Amino acid sequence: MPFRDQTILLTGATGTIGVEIARCLAADGARVLLHYVSNADPAEALAAEIGSGASTLRADLADPDAATALWDDAVARAGRIDGLVNNAAIRSELTVEADLDAWQAYWSREMQVNFQAAADLTRAAIRHFREHGGGRIVNMGSRSGQRGYTADAMAYGCGKAALMNLTKTVARNFGTEGIHCVAISPGWVRSPMAEAYIAENGEAAALGEIPIRALAEPSEVARAVAFALDRRNVSLTGSVIDINGASYLR
């Protein structure tokens, strides 16, 4: 078991991808600390399901102080953290026709949750890892951060692009201290949101630009996260792992 005796903090643990990541890491021996915002019952049920000492931590990452407080709570709970998975994210839409106050509020909230909170957790993780001989960070990017995104959800794509740049910056500057960082970049992943989009717009709208004509499964993303966290894969640091059926190339 590659993660035996390791503790990993996972943000956004109750979403479709988060649940699969938690299951995968626990199956490989990790103690997973499950972050959630409002889904307390599903989070507790997931902790009971995966076992291995899993427990839940609540934090609203829209609060600028919440990410650092979450890390402090995790350390108080576990004593030592070996890995961080920045998976939590929100996605909302607003057109450029919106008034300036609404526009700026939209960007502030999206960047706070999708990037700034991850950056704050990364800061805390680096400081903690320095005291414990290193550690690993995985950031959940997106195809949208690599090739641009829809006009009504620009902030989401920009936040993901910033997160992937953060990944490379951490890898370049802290690798000599045993601190490694990898980004995962999914395209369409099978989830209630994807299924709802297909139901409304038709299968071709989602699958037409994917050469393999299939959505990625959440379990594929989870296995990539586990691969990135595995201490044996040292030279992977700084990488962006695409999981999008080659649609990024189109």
C-alpha positions in Angstrom: 0.0 0.0 0.0 1.8 3.2 -1.2 0.1 5.5 1.3 0.3 3.4 4.5 0.9 5.6 7.5 0.3 8.8 5.4 -2.3 11.4 6.0 -3.7 13.4 3.0 -6.0 16.5 3.2 -8.5 16.5 0.4 -10.6 19.6 -0.3 -13.9 19.3 -2.0 -14.3 15.7 -0.9 -18.1 15.4 -1.4 -18.2 16.2 -5.1 -18.2 13.5 -7.8 -14.4 13.5 -8.3 -13.6 14.1 -4.6 -15.5 11.0 -3.5 -13.6 8.8 -6.0 -10.3 10.4 -4.9 -11.1 9.6 -1.3 -12.0 6.0 -2.1 -8.9 5.5 -4.2 -6.5 6.9 -1.6 -8.1 5.1 1.3 -7.9 1.8 -0.7 -4.2 2.4 -1.0 -3.8 2.9 2.8 -4.1 6.6 3.3 -5.8 8.3 6.2 -7.9 10.9 4.3 -9.1 14.2 5.9 -12.3 15.1 4.1 -13.0 18.8 3.6 -16.6 19.9 2.9 -18.6 23.1 3.0 -22.2 22.2 3.7 -22.6 18.5 2.9 -22.0 17.3 6.4 -24.0 14.0 6.2 -22.4 12.8 2.9 -19.0 13.7 4.2 -19.5 11.7 7.4 -21.0 8.8 5.4 -17.9 8.8 3.1 -15.6 8.8 6.1 -17.4 5.8 7.5 -17.3 4.1 4.2 -13.6 4.4 3.4 -12.4 4.0 7.0 -8.6 4.0 7.6 -9.1 6.7 10.2 -10.8 9.1 7.8 -12.5 12.2 9.3 -14.2 15.3 8.2 -13.4 19.0 8.4 -15.7 21.9 7.5 -14.5 25.1 5.9 -16.1 27.7 3.6 -13.2 28.5 1.3 -15.0 31.7 0.1 -13.8 33.1 3.4 -10.3 34.5 3.0 -9.2 33.1 6.4 -10.8 29.7 6.0 -8.0 27.9 4.1 -5.3 28.6 6.6 -7.7 27.7 9.4 -8.6 24.4 7.6 -4.9 23.5 7.4 -4.4 24.3 11.1 -7.4 22.1 12.0 -6.0 19.3 9.9 -2.6 19.4 11.6 -4.3 19.6 15.0 -6.3 16.5 14.0 -3.5 14.5 12.5 -0.2 15.9 13.8 1.4 15.5 10.4 0.1 15.9 6.9 1.9 14.1 4.0 -0.1 15.3 1.1 -2.6 17.9 0.0 -5.1 17.7 -2.8 -6.6 21.0 -3.9 -9.8 19.7 -5.5 -12.4 22.2 -4.2 -13.9 24.5 -6.9 -17.0 26.4 -7.9 -18.2 27.4 -11.4 -20.7 30.2 -12.0 -21.6 32.2 -15.0 -21.8 35.9 -15.7 -21.8 37.8 -19.0 -19.7 40.9 -19.8 -23.0 42.8 -20.0 -23.3 42.6 -16.1 -22.8 45.8 -14.1 -19.3 46.4 -12.8 -20.1 45.6 -9.1 -21.6 42.2 -10.0 -18.7 41.5 -12.4 -16.0 42.2 -9.8 -17.9 40.3 -7.1 -18.1 37.3 -9.5 -14.4 37.3 -10.2 -13.5 37.9 -6.6 -15.5 34.9 -5.4 -14.4 32.5 -8.1 -10.7 33.4 -7.7 -10.9 33.2 -3.9 -12.4 29.6 -3.9 -10.7 28.2 -7.0 -7.2 29.8 -6.7 -6.5 31.9 -3.6 -7.7 29.2 -1.1 -5.5 26.7 -2.9 -2.6 29.1 -2.8 -3.1 29.6 0.9 -3.2 25.9 1.6 -0.1 25.5 -0.6 1.7 28.1 1.5 0.7 26.3 4.7 1.7 22.9 3.3 5.1 24.1 2.2 5.9 25.4 5.6 4.7 22.2 7.2 6.5 19.9 4.8 9.8 21.7 5.4 9.5 20.6 9.0 8.8 17.0 8.1 11.2 16.1 5.3 8.9 17.0 2.4 5.5 16.3 1.0 3.3 16.3 -2.0 0.7 18.6 -3.5 -1.8 17.8 -6.2 -3.8 20.6 -7.8 -7.0 19.9 -9.8 -6.6 22.0 -12.9 -8.8 21.8 -16.0 -8.7 21.7 -19.8 -10.3 25.1 -19.6 -7.2 26.5 -18.0 -5.0 25.4 -20.9 -7.0 26.4 -24.0 -9.5 29.1 -22.9 -13.1 28.7 -21.8 -16.6 29.9 -22.5 -17.3 33.7 -22.4 -19.8 33.3 -19.6 -17.4 31.5 -17.3 -14.1 33.2 -17.9 -13.2 33.3 -14.2 -13.3 29.6 -13.8 -10.8 29.0 -16.7 -8.5 31.8 -15.5 -8.5 30.3 -11.9 -7.6 26.9 -13.2 -4.8 28.4 -15.4 -3.4 30.2 -12.4 -3.5 27.0 -10.4 -1.5 25.1 -13.0 1.0 27.9 -13.1 1.3 27.7 -9.3 2.0 23.9 -9.7 5.0 24.6 -11.9 6.2 27.4 -9.7 6.1 25.2 -6.6 7.9 22.4 -8.4 10.7 24.7 -9.7 11.4 26.4 -6.4 10.8 23.8 -3.7 11.8 20.5 -5.2 15.2 20.6 -3.6 13.4 20.5 -0.2 11.5 17.3 -1.1 8.3 19.2 -1.9 6.7 18.0 -5.1 3.7 19.4 -6.9 1.6 18.0 -9.9 -1.6 19.2 -11.6 -4.3 17.1 -13.0 -6.2 18.5 -15.9 -9.5 16.9 -16.7 -11.8 17.7 -19.6 -15.4 16.4 -19.5 -15.8 14.0 -16.6 -18.9 11.9 -16.1 -20.9 13.6 -13.4 -24.4 14.9 -12.7 -23.4 18.3 -14.3 -22.1 16.6 -17.4 -25.1 14.4 -17.7 -27.4 17.4 -17.3 -25.5 19.3 -20.0 -25.9 16.3 -22.4 -29.6 16.0 -21.6 -30.1 19.6 -22.4 -27.8 20.1 -25.4 -27.3 16.7 -26.8 -24.5 14.2 -26.7 -22.7 15.7 -29.7 -22.3 19.0 -27.8 -20.1 17.3 -25.2 -18.6 14.4 -27.1 -18.1 15.9 -30.6 -14.7 17.4 -29.9 -13.4 14.4 -28.0 -11.6 12.0 -30.4 -12.4 8.9 -28.2 -16.1 10.0 -28.0 -16.4 9.3 -24.3 -16.4 11.2 -21.0 -13.6 10.5 -18.5 -14.7 8.5 -15.6 -14.2 10.0 -12.1 -12.2 6.9 -11.2 -9.6 7.8 -13.9 -9.1 11.1 -12.3 -8.8 9.5 -8.9 -6.1 7.1 -10.1 -4.1 9.9 -11.6 -4.2 11.8 -8.3 -2.9 8.7 -6.5 -0.2 8.3 -9.1 0.9 11.9 -8.6 0.9 11.5 -4.8 3.0 8.3 -4.8 6.5 9.0 -3.4 8.0 6.7 -6.0 7.1 9.0 -8.9 9.7 11.7 -8.0 10.4 13.1 -11.5 6.7 13.7 -12.1 6.8 16.9 -10.2 5.9 20.0 -12.2 3.8 18.0 -14.6 0.3 18.6 -15.8 -1.5 15.3 -16.4 -4.2 15.6 -19.1 -7.3 13.4 -18.8 -9.5 14.6 -21.6 -9.5 12.0 -24.4 -7.1 14.1 -26.5 -9.7 16.9 -26.8 -7.1 19.4 -25.6 -5.4 18.9 -28.9 -8.4 20.1 -30.9 
